[in-house]
Structure formats: structure tokens, C-alpha cells
Amino acid sequence: MAGSVPQNSESASFESPVRPAWVRWLCGIENSILIVCLFALIFLPLLERVMRGFFNTGIEGEAEFVLHFSLVIGMVGGAIAAREKRLLGISTIAHFLKGPWKIAADVFANSWAAVVTGVLGYAGYLFLLDERGAGNEIAYGVARWWIQSMLPIGFGLIAIRLVWNSGPQWWVRLFSSMMVLLASWILWEGWIPVDRILLPGVVMLIAAMLLGAPIFSVLGGATLLYLWREDFPIAGVATSHYSMSTEALIPTIPLFTLAGYFMAESKASQRLVRVFQSFVGQFRAGPAIVTIFVCAFFTAFTGGSGVTILALGPLLMPVLTSAKYGDKPSLGLITGAGALGILFPPSLPIILYFIVANANVQTGISLEHMFLGGLIPGILMVGMMTIYSRRLVSKEAVAGKKFDWVESRSAVWEAKWELMIPVVAITALFSGVFSTPVAAAALTALYALFVELVIHRELRPFKDLPRVMTECGLLVGGVLLILGVAMSFTKDFLVFAMIPDLAIEWGTANIESKYVFLLALNCFLLLVGCLMDIYSAIV
């Protein structure tokens, strides 16, 4: 899965291959744009609330600026993910290929993905022409199309990098470029009958996805093929992408993710492990319970993106093995526990699910109610995992030290700032003091930054902070790329092609029992979860 980040700067530097100086300079500009937009996402909503509260004024166009900064983060983060070869994808088969077969698979997957991404960039250009003609402004003379220009620029940059990443040799990249140009020319000239292109095109896209093509290119490619066959304007894909990327709750995704990254990149994990170990470490299954609780705490912010596993794995693995847990049970416990917190506020998967569920139809359910609805299932998951962990205890394992009130009090006091992070997030979300979830997310991110940068001083402002924020933007960019294209896939392909209606008709005709339906649905979701990360699966 793309977009993961280990814990500390010593082991998790934002590594890139050796590049010429001018390329590094351009990459630095790209990273700086992303970092500035993330800082703007943190400070603009909070500054607006302060000015409203104390000076009875505000920042003109603040909400629209924040939403459009989210668009920039999505496109620039996606471009950086393409630069670092970390766009979200499946690539199940590609991992088993070697030698010439691996080269052929990379060329095929990246070439098809580049063709689709190039067409998405062209669709963004057509969308931009319409928006530029409208002449709309955000505020302070800033034209809306200035920021919307990131759509064609971002997709174009991603397409170029997909071709570049098709192989390390120049001849491989040249061959991939020729394939892209040839495929684009064939499509442009209409050599393939329009009424026969959808099915073979989708088959080719699925094959490319299995060989490593990014998921967003498959969704976008299927949508473009359908629009082409039905003679609909392809600019609708860019319109849907823009609408989803500037949806009201989208900024909460990078903000809460950023709070999780600030925690993961400091020694917060060590302090939290000490807290839980001081309370439950005296039990025979204490190390396993500590692992479960700490992972659930972290995942509420990181969203099950893999950050929890990479941040806590090196710390918890020695604890489990020293307690006589085997290597395989320890790995399984850390990996499984790394997804336990996804139902606890401020859960990123729940926010994403809420956005997707309300994209086309207003469900009438608020985000706060969805958070509350996830509490009992989340507690149940943690409880069941805790009960199961007792069966993993080796017969040789012994109970830890007896409960020590002095040690527990000392551990809680040392980790008090991190323990307050969920309190800050939940209070800001549910208290009504902050008028929007975006402002609550901004406060949470600022609090986490202040704790790790100023109080603990474990993040260096000029060395660690840019790297951490770039890593966060890289992950978020990959997610928002999929989310934006999936919006068009749903509206312009699934709905128009009546895929949901056909699925309901088939299910009604072939599945009579609701329990069989639920069983089949869960089997399908398990299969999807084996192949995709949680964000791609939700979308």
C-alpha cells in the first residue's frame, strides 16, 4: 500500500533516488506548495474563528479558500506520490514477476495508466476553459480558475511520471512513451468502433490494475470509455472530480491525518505504550492487551493507513517476543490491531464513508451520528481481540510486575499531552464551540503539532516537519485522486449504465435469504480488503 510512513526521522527519512540539482530544486518547490497548503488548512479556519469571536469580522472567502487548498493538496500530493512511485494500487501479480516479465508488466500498466491520466488532464483543460470564461472569483481578486488549473497540470504531471516510472532504462521509457502516443493517436482518430470499445477497454484496464496501474486510472478509464461510447462530454469527469475535491468535509481528511503523522513521528508511541503497560502489564496477556489498546488509540487518527503498524511495530514487537509470544502471532497481532481504531472518532474512514454516501443522495444522517454509531462496534472489536489475545499466550509466559500506582501515575503524567489529543478532537467535534468539523480538525492538528514541536521538541522544524508534512500530503493526495475520480465513476458510469439496478435485479432473482445475502456481501468485502487499502475499498 502506498503512502505509509515509519516512526522516527532516523528510520523514515523521505528517501528519494539521487537526482540532478535542478530536479531536486523542482521537487523542493513541489513539496513547498504542498506544505504551504497544509499550513493554510490548519490556520485559516482557526484564524477565521478568532477574528469572528474577538473582532466581529472574518476572512473573506475563507471557507472557499480552504476547500480549494484541499484541491491543490490532492493534485500536488498525487503528483508527489507518482514521483515517489507510491500511488495507491493493487499490483498483486506484479510482485511475483521477475526479469523481462516484470519489465513488460510495468510498461503495460504504466502506459495504460498514462494514457488515461493524460485524457483526464485534457478533460481538466476543457473544464478549465469553461470556468475561465465564467470569470468567477474567490476573494481578494483571486480568480477561481487559477486554482482549478491544478487539475490539468496535476494530471499531466502524473501522466509524465507514470511513463518515467515504467522502467529504469531509457529504452524502456522511450518504448512506453511510444505506446502512449500510439494508443492516444488510435483513440483520437477513432480507429476502434465506439460501440465496441467499452468491454475490451475495461478488460485491458483491469489487467493493467492487476499488473500495478493505480486504482484511480482504472476508475477514470472506465468512466471515460463509457462517456466516449455514449457521446457525452468528457469534461464531466473533471467537473465531478472538482466537486468532490472541494466538498465541505474533505479538508478534515488531511487535517486529522496530519495529527496522526505528528504523533507517529515523535516518541508519543513510547509514552502511550508505557501508560497502557502500567495498567494492564501485570496480566499474563498484558503485552497483547497493551498492543491492542495502543494500536486502537493511534488508528483513530491515522485511519488504518499502515502508519500505525510502521510506527508501533518496531516498539511492540520486542515487547511481545520477550513475553514468549511467537514471531507469527506477534506479527499477526500487531497487523490486526493496526485496524482496530478505525471506528473511533475522529475516524478518517467514517468521514470518507460519510462523504461517499452523501455524494449523490442525502442520507439525512449527520457525521456526529455516524461517529456515535461506530462506538459500540469499535468497542466490540477491541473486546473480541482482547479475548482472543488470551489464547495466544504461551504456556511459558509469566505475569508482569504487580500494579504500581506510582509508575502508572508517572506514565500518565508523562503522556498527558498525547492523551488529551482525542479529548481535544472529540470536544471540538461535539461541543458546538467550533462551527464546522473542519475547524475542529484544524484545532486537533495544531494541538498535535504544538505538543510534538514545542512541548516535547521531538520534531525539528526545518528537518522533520517538512518531511512529515510531505509524507502526509503524499498519502492524502493518493486518496483524494481515487475519491475524485470515483465520484465521476459513480455518477457518469454506474448510474447512467444502471449497474446498481442490474445488481439489485440479479440479487433479488438469485438470493432469497437475507442471511445468504449478508454472507455473500461479507465474503466480497473480505476479498476486496485483501486486495485494496481501506480508502480505496470504501470509495
C-alpha positions, 0 to 999 in steps of 0.5 A, a space after each residue: 500500500 502506498 503512502 505509509 510512513 515509519 516512526 522516527 526521522 532516523 528510520 523514515 527519512 523521505 528517501 528519494 533516488 539521487 537526482 540532478 540539482 535542478 530536479 531536486 530544486 523542482 521537487 523542493 518547490 513541489 513539496 513547498 506548495 504542498 506544505 504551504 497548503 497544509 499550513 493554510 488548512 490548519 490556520 485559516 479556519 482557526 484564524 477565521 474563528 478568532 477574528 469572528 469571536 474577538 473582532 466581529 469580522 472574518 476572512 473573506 472567502 475563507 471557507 472557499 479558500 480552504 476547500 480549494 487548498 484541499 484541491 491543490 493538496 490532492 493534485 500536488 500530493 498525487 503528483 508527489 506520490 507518482 514521483 515517489 512511485 507510491 500511488 495507491 494500487 493493487 499490483 498483486 501479480 506484479 510482485 511475483 514477476 521477475 526479469 523481462 516479465 516484470 519489465 513488460 508488466 510495468 510498461 503495460 500498466 504504466 502506459 495504460 495508466 498514462 494514457 488515461 491520466 493524460 485524457 483526464 488532464 485534457 478533460 481538466 483543460 476543457 473544464 478549465 476553459 469553461 470556468 475561465 470564461 465564467 470569470 468567477 472569483 474567490 476573494 481578494 481578486 483571486 480568480 477561481 480558475 487559477 486554482 482549478 488549473 491544478 487539475 490539468 497540470 496535476 494530471 499531466 504531471 502524473 501522466 509524465 511520471 507514470 511513463 518515467 516510472 515504467 522502467 529504469 532504462 531509457 529504452 524502456 521509457 522511450 518504448 512506453 512513451 511510444 505506446 502512449 502516443 500510439 494508443 492516444 493517436 488510435 483513440 483520437 482518430 477513432 480507429 476502434 468502433 465506439 460501440 465496441 470499445 467499452 468491454 475490451 477497454 475495461 478488460 485491458 484496464 483491469 489487467 493493467 490494475 492487476 499488473 500495478 496501474 493505480 486504482 484511480 486510472 482504472 476508475 477514470 478509464 472506465 468512466 471515460 470509455 463509457 462517456 466516449 461510447 455514449 457521446 457525452 462530454 468528457 469534461 464531466 469527469 473533471 467537473 465531478 472530480 472538482 466537486 468532490 475535491 472541494 466538498 465541505 468535509 474533505 479538508 478534515 481528511 488531511 487535517 486529522 491525518 496530519 495529527 496522526 503523522 505528528 504523533 507517529 513521528 515523535 516518541 508519543 508511541 513510547 509514552 502511550 505504550 508505557 501508560 497502557 503497560 502500567 495498567 494492564 502489564 501485570 496480566 499474563 496477556 498484558 503485552 497483547 492487551 497493551 498492543 491492542 489498546 495502543 494500536 486502537 488509540 493511534 488508528 483513530 487518527 491515522 485511519 488504518 493507513 499502515 502508519 500505525 503498524 510502521 510506527 508501533 511495530 518496531 516498539 511492540 514487537 520486542 515487547 511481545 517476543 520477550 513475553 514468549 509470544 511467537 514471531 507469527 502471532 506477534 506479527 499477526 497481532 500487531 497487523 490486526 490491531 493496526 485496524 482496530 481504531 478505525 471506528 473511533 472518532 475522529 475516524 478518517 474512514 467514517 468521514 470518507 464513508 460519510 462523504 461517499 454516501 452523501 455524494 449523490 443522495 442525502 442520507 439525512 444522517 449527520 457525521 456526529 451520528 455516524 461517529 456515535 454509531 461506530 462506538 459500540 462496534 469499535 468497542 466490540 472489536 477491541 473486546 473480541 481481540 482482547 479475548 482472543 489475545 488470551 489464547 495466544 499466550 504461551 504456556 511459558 509466559 509469566 505475569 508482569 510486575 504487580 500494579 504500581 500506582 506510582 509508575 502508572 501515575 508517572 506514565 500518565 503524567 508523562 503522556 498527558 499531552 498525547 492523551 488529551 489529543 482525542 479529548 481535544 478532537 472529540 470536544 471540538 467535534 461535539 461541543 458546538 464551540 467550533 462551527 464546522 468539523 473542519 475547524 475542529 480538525 484544524 484545532 486537533 492538528 495544531 494541538 498535535 503539532 504544538 505538543 510534538 514541536 514545542 512541548 516535547 521538541 521531538 520534531 525539528 522544524 526545518 528537518 522533520 516537519 517538512 518531511 512529515 508534512 510531505 509524507 502526509 500530503 503524499 498519502 492524502 493526495 493518493 486518496 483524494 485522486 481515487 475519491 475524485 475520480 470515483 465520484 465521476 465513476 459513480 455518477 457518469 458510469 454506474 448510474 447512467 449504465 444502471 449497474 446498481 439496478 442490474 445488481 439489485 435485479 440479479 440479487 433479488 432473482 438469485 438470493 432469497 435469504 437475507 442471511 445468504 445475502 449478508 454472507 455473500 456481501 461479507 465474503 466480497 468485502 473480505 476479498 476486496 480488503 485483501 486486495 485494496 487499502 481501506 480508502 480505496 475499498 470504501 470509495 
